[in-house]
Amino acid sequence: MPLCLSRAFMVFDKVIHQIYQTQSVVRNTVSMVFTNSSAPTYQVKKMRDQAYRICRDYLSGSWKSISSSDMVFRSISGGMSNFLYYCSLPETHTPLVGEPHQVLMRMYGQIHEGVEAKVTESVIFMMLSERKLGPKLYGIFPGGRLEEYIPARAMTCDELKAPEISATIARKLAKVHTLNVPINKEPKWLFDKMQNWINFAKNEIRLENLNDEQKKFAVNLLSHDFEKEFVWLRNILIKAKSPVLFCHNDLQEGNILVPEKSSVSEDKIVFIDFEYCSYNFRAFDIANHFCEWCFDYSNSEYPHFFAKDEEFPTVNQQLNFIRSYLRNFESSCSDTEISDEINNEEHVLQEVLVFTLASHFLWTLWSIVNAQNSQIQFGYWEYGKARWDAYIQHKSTILKQENLDLTSEER
């Protein structure tokens, strides 16, 4: 077992028992820092002191020779799930024993999926870190973790379409898909998410606080029989015979970093945000990534995204990605055997054709849930409608395909 995974399992019990007690205090503190620009100085100092103690204890070296006030400390971003802080040694101090000069401290603001999900995410993070497929992990503590701080920018939506970059993303995704991760290997994540979010949409949505425009979108979306559609879609997806592999499940441009510096031997991109990682059908990861070509989140004005259905990759663009993916999957694969009958360009194209429906359906439901729960300024109802419209349009297209078995019986 890799050393980093051994360490992960050694801290599991401690994390699980302590995180419940820690998360409430952390959430209250970081919420004040992020949500109140005039937060009391003592609250900012409290957060700095907490970050300093964590860095000192987990990083050691020069971190033990500075004080809290010496440490460079600033907030990077905050949201419903995570709060991010930049922590650095002052210019007067350099690393002594290989400890990092700067780190990203991630604090779990709220834990919706349960503590076990965060522990699993940390194990996944460790494994990807060890394989150099994600940022390094420097420490797991009750309430969060210390990660490598990568001076980088997020990739833009337009960059996804560049042939060389697309092939690079495919190459790195193939490496992720060959990992043998010590978590449940049944493809439960996709269908469980869909079912849970359908239940939420049916039972939890409150329309009274929406303005007239949002209410129009909400009423329209909630009028659809998602349960019936889910039964049909689930059976169709299973018939596509897409192999079950370890997947990222949210490979959009914001989750692909372009570092300021990288060696010639590296892929020059870094995947981040492993919240949704799980075993899943490989075609979901690929189709979902292709769908993200159509949704640009750089819009500074409400609803904060652009929907461009015409940007979905052409067959040639898909093949550029798939060929790079298959070449690297086969060269990286050691214990994952997939027959040539399935592991070929034509089959992957057909898988992607069907699983594009899954991407649109899942993020439609995600939008409905977040429209109710999230405090982030984003047009969730508008986004949900855009994804549902794309779902209906794509379903109409593939129903005309004579070479696909799209018959489904409710079970």
C-alpha positions as CSV (number, residue, x, y, z in Angstrom):
1,M,0.0,0.0,0.0
2,P,1.4,3.5,-0.9
3,L,2.8,5.3,2.2
4,C,0.4,8.2,1.7
5,L,-2.6,5.9,1.8
6,S,-1.3,4.2,5.0
7,R,-1.1,7.6,6.6
8,A,-4.7,8.4,5.4
9,F,-6.1,5.3,7.0
10,M,-4.2,5.9,10.3
11,V,-5.9,9.3,10.7
12,F,-9.4,8.1,9.7
13,D,-10.7,7.4,13.2
14,K,-9.3,10.6,14.6
15,V,-10.8,12.7,11.8
16,I,-14.2,11.0,12.0
17,H,-14.4,11.5,15.8
18,Q,-13.1,15.0,15.9
19,I,-14.5,16.6,12.8
20,Y,-18.0,16.9,14.1
21,Q,-16.8,18.9,17.0
22,T,-14.5,21.1,14.9
23,Q,-16.7,21.9,11.9
24,S,-19.2,24.1,13.9
25,V,-16.5,26.3,15.3
26,V,-14.6,26.5,12.0
27,R,-17.8,27.3,10.1
28,N,-18.8,30.1,12.5
29,T,-15.3,31.7,12.3
30,V,-14.7,31.5,8.6
31,S,-18.2,32.6,7.8
32,M,-17.7,35.8,9.7
33,V,-14.4,36.4,7.9
34,F,-15.9,35.9,4.4
35,T,-19.4,37.2,4.7
36,N,-18.6,40.4,6.6
37,S,-16.1,42.7,5.0
38,S,-15.9,44.6,8.2
39,A,-15.4,41.5,10.4
40,P,-14.0,42.3,13.8
41,T,-10.2,42.3,13.9
42,Y,-10.2,39.7,16.6
43,Q,-12.1,37.3,14.3
44,V,-9.5,37.7,11.5
45,K,-6.8,37.3,14.1
46,K,-8.5,34.2,15.5
47,M,-8.6,32.6,12.0
48,R,-5.0,33.6,11.4
49,D,-3.9,32.1,14.7
50,Q,-5.8,28.9,13.9
51,A,-4.2,28.7,10.5
52,Y,-0.7,29.3,12.0
53,R,-1.1,26.5,14.5
54,I,-2.1,24.1,11.8
55,C,0.8,25.1,9.5
56,R,3.3,25.0,12.4
57,D,2.2,21.5,13.6
58,Y,1.8,19.9,10.2
59,L,4.6,21.5,8.2
60,S,7.3,21.9,10.8
61,G,10.7,23.2,9.7
62,S,10.8,27.0,9.4
63,W,7.1,27.2,10.3
64,K,8.1,26.5,13.9
65,S,10.5,29.5,14.0
66,I,7.9,32.2,13.0
67,S,5.0,33.7,14.9
68,S,1.4,34.0,13.9
69,S,1.9,37.7,13.0
70,D,4.9,36.8,10.8
71,M,3.0,34.5,8.6
72,V,1.6,35.8,5.3
73,F,-2.1,35.1,5.5
74,R,-5.0,36.0,3.2
75,S,-8.4,34.6,2.2
76,I,-8.7,33.4,-1.4
77,S,-12.4,32.5,-1.8
78,G,-15.3,31.2,0.1
79,G,-18.5,29.3,-0.5
80,M,-21.1,27.0,1.0
81,S,-18.7,24.0,1.2
82,N,-15.1,25.2,1.4
83,F,-13.2,28.3,2.5
84,L,-9.7,28.8,1.1
85,Y,-6.7,30.6,2.7
86,Y,-3.2,31.3,1.4
87,C,-0.5,30.8,4.1
88,S,3.2,31.6,3.5
89,L,6.5,31.9,5.3
90,P,7.6,35.6,5.4
91,E,10.4,36.6,3.0
92,T,12.9,36.5,5.9
93,H,12.5,32.7,6.2
94,T,13.3,29.9,3.8
95,P,12.4,26.2,4.0
96,L,14.9,24.1,6.1
97,V,14.0,20.5,5.6
98,G,11.9,20.4,2.4
99,E,8.8,21.9,3.9
100,P,6.7,24.0,1.5
101,H,7.2,27.8,1.4
102,Q,3.5,28.4,0.8
103,V,0.3,26.3,1.1
104,L,-3.4,26.4,0.5
105,M,-5.5,25.8,3.6
106,R,-8.9,24.4,2.8
107,M,-11.5,24.6,5.6
108,Y,-14.8,22.7,5.4
109,G,-17.4,25.3,6.0
110,Q,-20.4,22.9,5.8
111,I,-20.5,19.2,5.3
112,H,-23.6,18.2,3.4
113,E,-22.6,14.7,2.3
114,G,-21.5,13.4,5.7
115,V,-18.0,13.1,7.3
116,E,-17.3,9.8,5.6
117,A,-17.5,11.6,2.2
118,K,-14.9,14.1,3.3
119,V,-12.6,11.3,4.5
120,T,-13.1,9.5,1.2
121,E,-12.3,12.8,-0.7
122,S,-9.1,13.2,1.3
123,V,-8.0,9.6,0.4
124,I,-8.7,10.3,-3.3
125,F,-6.8,13.6,-3.0
126,M,-3.8,11.7,-1.5
127,M,-3.8,9.1,-4.3
128,L,-4.0,11.7,-7.1
129,S,-1.3,13.7,-5.3
130,E,1.0,10.7,-5.1
131,R,0.5,9.9,-8.8
132,K,1.2,13.6,-9.7
133,L,-2.3,14.0,-11.1
134,G,-3.3,16.7,-8.6
135,P,-1.8,19.1,-6.1
136,K,0.4,17.7,-3.3
137,L,-1.3,17.0,0.1
138,Y,0.6,18.2,3.2
139,G,-1.8,17.4,5.9
140,I,-5.3,16.4,6.9
141,F,-6.7,17.8,10.1
142,P,-10.2,17.9,11.7
143,G,-12.1,20.4,9.7
144,G,-9.9,20.6,6.6
145,R,-6.6,20.0,4.9
146,L,-3.3,21.6,3.7
147,E,-2.7,21.5,0.0
148,E,0.0,22.6,-2.4
149,Y,-0.5,26.2,-3.4
150,I,-0.1,26.3,-7.2
151,P,0.5,29.7,-8.7
152,A,-1.9,29.1,-11.6
153,R,-5.0,30.3,-13.4
154,A,-8.1,28.3,-14.3
155,M,-8.4,27.3,-17.9
156,T,-10.8,29.2,-20.1
157,C,-13.7,27.6,-21.9
158,D,-12.3,28.6,-25.3
159,E,-9.0,26.8,-24.4
160,L,-10.8,23.5,-24.0
161,K,-11.3,23.5,-27.8
162,A,-7.6,23.9,-28.7
163,P,-6.6,20.5,-30.3
164,E,-3.3,20.2,-28.3
165,I,-4.9,21.2,-25.0
166,S,-7.8,18.9,-25.6
167,A,-5.4,16.0,-26.3
168,T,-3.5,16.8,-23.1
169,I,-6.7,16.8,-21.0
170,A,-7.6,13.4,-22.5
171,R,-4.1,12.1,-21.7
172,K,-4.4,13.1,-18.1
173,L,-8.0,11.9,-17.8
174,A,-6.9,8.5,-19.1
175,K,-4.4,8.3,-16.3
176,V,-7.0,9.1,-13.7
177,H,-9.3,6.4,-15.2
178,T,-6.6,3.7,-14.7
179,L,-6.3,4.3,-10.9
180,N,-7.3,1.6,-8.5
181,V,-8.8,3.6,-5.6
182,P,-9.8,1.9,-2.3
183,I,-13.4,3.0,-2.4
184,N,-16.7,1.4,-3.5
185,K,-16.3,0.3,-7.1
186,E,-19.9,0.0,-7.9
187,P,-21.2,2.8,-10.2
188,K,-23.7,4.1,-7.6
189,W,-22.7,7.7,-7.5
190,L,-24.4,8.9,-10.7
191,F,-27.8,7.2,-10.1
192,D,-27.8,7.9,-6.4
193,K,-27.1,11.6,-7.0
194,M,-29.9,11.8,-9.6
195,Q,-32.4,10.0,-7.3
196,N,-31.5,12.1,-4.2
197,W,-31.7,15.4,-6.2
198,I,-35.0,14.4,-7.7
199,N,-36.4,13.7,-4.2
200,F,-35.2,17.1,-3.1
201,A,-36.8,18.8,-6.1
202,K,-40.1,17.1,-5.4
203,N,-40.2,17.8,-1.6
204,E,-37.9,20.6,-0.6
205,I,-38.2,23.5,-3.1
206,R,-39.7,26.7,-1.7
207,L,-40.9,29.2,-4.3
208,E,-42.1,32.0,-2.1
209,N,-38.7,33.8,-1.9
210,L,-38.2,33.9,-5.7
211,N,-38.7,37.0,-7.9
212,D,-41.2,36.7,-10.7
213,E,-38.6,35.9,-13.3
214,Q,-37.0,33.1,-11.2
215,K,-40.3,31.7,-10.3
216,K,-41.2,31.4,-14.0
217,F,-38.1,29.3,-14.6
218,A,-38.7,27.3,-11.4
219,V,-42.3,26.5,-12.1
220,N,-41.4,25.4,-15.6
221,L,-38.6,23.1,-14.5
222,L,-40.5,21.6,-11.6
223,S,-43.4,20.7,-13.9
224,H,-41.4,17.9,-15.5
225,D,-41.7,14.3,-14.4
226,F,-38.0,13.8,-13.5
227,E,-38.8,10.5,-11.8
228,K,-40.2,9.0,-15.0
229,E,-37.4,10.4,-17.1
230,F,-34.9,9.0,-14.7
231,V,-36.2,5.4,-15.0
232,W,-36.0,5.7,-18.8
233,L,-32.5,7.3,-18.8
234,R,-31.0,4.9,-16.3
235,N,-31.9,1.8,-18.4
236,I,-30.6,3.5,-21.5
237,L,-27.3,4.4,-19.9
238,I,-26.8,0.8,-18.7
239,K,-27.4,-0.5,-22.2
240,A,-24.6,1.7,-23.5
241,K,-22.0,-0.8,-21.9
242,S,-19.6,1.9,-20.8
243,P,-16.8,0.5,-18.6
244,V,-16.9,1.5,-14.9
245,L,-13.7,3.3,-14.0
246,F,-12.5,5.8,-11.4
247,C,-13.8,9.2,-12.7
248,H,-13.5,12.9,-11.9
249,N,-17.1,13.6,-12.8
250,D,-16.8,17.4,-13.0
251,L,-14.1,18.2,-15.5
252,Q,-15.0,21.7,-16.5
253,E,-12.6,24.5,-17.2
254,G,-12.6,25.9,-13.7
255,N,-11.3,22.6,-12.4
256,I,-8.3,22.5,-14.7
257,L,-5.4,24.7,-13.7
258,V,-2.7,26.1,-15.9
259,P,0.4,26.5,-13.7
260,E,2.6,29.6,-14.1
261,K,5.6,27.2,-14.2
262,S,5.9,23.6,-15.2
263,S,8.7,21.3,-16.4
264,V,9.0,20.1,-19.9
265,S,8.1,16.6,-18.8
266,E,4.8,17.6,-17.2
267,D,1.4,17.9,-18.9
268,K,1.2,21.6,-18.0
269,I,-2.2,21.2,-16.5
270,V,-3.5,20.2,-13.1
271,F,-6.9,18.7,-12.2
272,I,-8.5,20.0,-9.0
273,D,-11.8,19.7,-7.1
274,F,-12.3,16.1,-6.4
275,E,-15.5,16.5,-4.5
276,Y,-17.5,14.3,-7.0
277,C,-14.8,11.7,-7.7
278,S,-16.1,8.1,-7.7
279,Y,-16.3,5.0,-9.7
280,N,-18.6,5.8,-12.6
281,F,-19.1,5.0,-16.3
282,R,-16.2,6.4,-18.2
283,A,-18.4,7.9,-20.9
284,F,-19.9,10.2,-18.3
285,D,-16.5,11.8,-17.7
286,I,-15.9,12.3,-21.4
287,A,-19.4,13.4,-22.4
288,N,-19.6,15.7,-19.4
289,H,-16.3,17.4,-20.4
290,F,-17.6,17.8,-23.9
291,C,-20.8,19.4,-22.6
292,E,-18.7,21.9,-20.7
293,W,-17.4,23.3,-24.1
294,C,-20.9,24.8,-24.3
295,F,-21.1,26.5,-21.0
296,D,-18.8,29.4,-20.3
297,Y,-18.8,30.7,-16.6
298,S,-16.8,33.9,-17.3
299,N,-19.9,36.1,-17.6
300,S,-19.5,38.9,-15.0
301,E,-23.2,39.8,-15.3
302,Y,-26.2,37.8,-14.1
303,P,-26.8,34.8,-14.7
304,H,-23.0,34.5,-14.8
305,F,-22.7,32.0,-17.6
306,F,-23.1,31.8,-21.4
307,A,-24.8,28.9,-23.0
308,K,-23.5,28.1,-26.5
309,D,-25.0,24.8,-27.7
310,E,-23.3,25.2,-31.1
311,E,-19.9,24.8,-29.4
312,F,-20.4,21.1,-28.6
313,P,-17.4,19.3,-30.2
314,T,-17.7,18.0,-33.7
315,V,-17.0,14.4,-34.4
316,N,-13.5,15.2,-35.5
317,Q,-12.9,17.2,-32.3
318,Q,-14.3,14.3,-30.3
319,L,-12.1,11.8,-32.1
320,N,-9.0,14.0,-31.4
321,F,-9.8,13.7,-27.7
322,I,-10.8,10.0,-27.8
323,R,-7.7,8.9,-29.7
324,S,-5.4,10.6,-27.2
325,Y,-7.5,9.1,-24.4
326,L,-7.4,5.5,-25.7
327,R,-3.7,5.6,-26.5
328,N,-2.8,6.7,-23.0
329,F,-5.4,4.5,-21.3
330,E,-3.9,1.4,-22.9
331,S,-0.3,2.4,-22.1
332,S,-1.1,3.3,-18.5
333,C,-3.5,0.5,-17.8
334,S,-2.1,-2.4,-15.7
335,D,-4.9,-4.2,-14.0
336,T,-8.0,-2.8,-15.8
337,E,-8.8,-5.1,-18.8
338,I,-11.3,-3.8,-21.3
339,S,-12.0,-5.8,-24.5
340,D,-11.1,-4.3,-27.9
341,E,-14.8,-4.6,-28.8
342,I,-15.5,-1.8,-26.3
343,N,-12.2,0.0,-26.1
344,N,-12.2,1.5,-29.6
345,E,-13.1,4.9,-31.1
346,E,-16.5,3.9,-32.5
347,H,-17.7,2.5,-29.2
348,V,-16.6,5.4,-27.2
349,L,-18.3,7.8,-29.6
350,Q,-21.5,5.9,-29.2
351,E,-21.1,5.8,-25.4
352,V,-20.6,9.6,-25.4
353,L,-23.7,10.1,-27.6
354,V,-25.8,8.5,-24.9
355,F,-24.1,9.8,-21.8
356,T,-24.4,13.4,-23.0
357,L,-28.0,13.0,-21.8
358,A,-26.7,12.0,-18.3
359,S,-24.6,15.1,-18.0
360,H,-27.5,17.5,-18.9
361,F,-29.9,15.6,-16.7
362,L,-27.6,15.5,-13.7
363,W,-26.7,19.2,-13.8
364,T,-30.3,20.2,-14.3
365,L,-31.1,18.6,-11.0
366,W,-28.0,20.0,-9.4
367,S,-29.1,23.5,-10.4
368,I,-32.5,23.0,-8.8
369,V,-30.9,21.9,-5.5
370,N,-28.4,24.8,-5.5
371,A,-31.0,27.3,-6.4
372,Q,-32.6,26.5,-3.0
373,N,-29.4,26.0,-0.9
374,S,-26.5,28.0,-2.3
375,Q,-25.6,31.5,-1.3
376,I,-23.4,32.0,-4.3
377,Q,-24.6,34.6,-6.8
378,F,-25.4,32.5,-9.8
379,G,-28.4,32.0,-12.1
380,Y,-29.2,28.5,-11.0
381,W,-32.7,28.5,-12.3
382,E,-31.6,29.9,-15.6
383,Y,-28.7,27.3,-15.8
384,G,-31.1,24.5,-15.0
385,K,-33.4,25.5,-17.8
386,A,-30.4,25.7,-20.2
387,R,-29.3,22.2,-19.3
388,W,-32.8,20.8,-19.5
389,D,-33.4,22.4,-22.9
390,A,-30.1,20.8,-24.0
391,Y,-31.3,17.5,-22.6
392,I,-34.5,17.6,-24.6
393,Q,-32.8,18.7,-27.8
394,H,-30.2,16.0,-27.5
395,K,-32.7,13.3,-26.7
396,S,-34.7,14.2,-29.8
397,T,-31.5,13.8,-31.8
398,I,-30.5,10.4,-30.5
399,L,-34.0,9.0,-30.7
400,K,-33.5,9.2,-34.5
401,Q,-30.4,7.1,-34.4
402,E,-31.2,3.7,-35.9
403,N,-28.1,2.0,-34.5
404,L,-28.9,2.6,-30.9
405,D,-31.1,0.5,-28.7
406,L,-33.1,3.1,-26.9
407,T,-36.1,0.9,-25.8
408,S,-36.6,0.9,-22.1
409,E,-38.9,-0.9,-19.7
410,E,-39.7,0.5,-16.3
411,R,-38.6,-1.8,-13.5
